[in-house]
């Protein structure tokens, strides 16, 4: 029988940016390399939702595909990919936005994605400024879908009005406990010290 772990234990698996400016400040992919961590994270993200509230899971390109697919399988629901511009070879609708690095980008959704009234859970890895998630919301609503909610490992809302507005308007789920939210908002986790000391070990550890 697997040892019962403390809730949200997997947050300490995430690694700091080691490449400098131009990269995200944190890398959650170590979490995905641990089977129990990935399963526990998905279960925690789904806590606020009932399966009956969701018809379809939509993952945002590209790392939102990982959690989105895991959530879709857990719920036994279909999974829709919301792609970056040029990623779909079918007729699409596009939505321009500015990402967390202040880079202009565009998301696309296939025009035949779902019928009107479909309840869509939108999933991404992280919500920082809210620009990417807002673009996905706009695409879902353009197709007259209903945003059932949004899920991400973390939502930074202390400095970004758009992210804050999203959390007020839609049901949102993340896995950061209240005592760690200030560390997320300040973009530095105390658990990073193990990486700084070179003691983190392998991402995948059998």
Order of alpha helices (4+ residues) and beta strands (2+ residues): beta-beta-alpha-alpha-beta-alpha-beta-beta-beta-beta-beta-alpha-beta-beta-alpha-beta-alpha-alpha
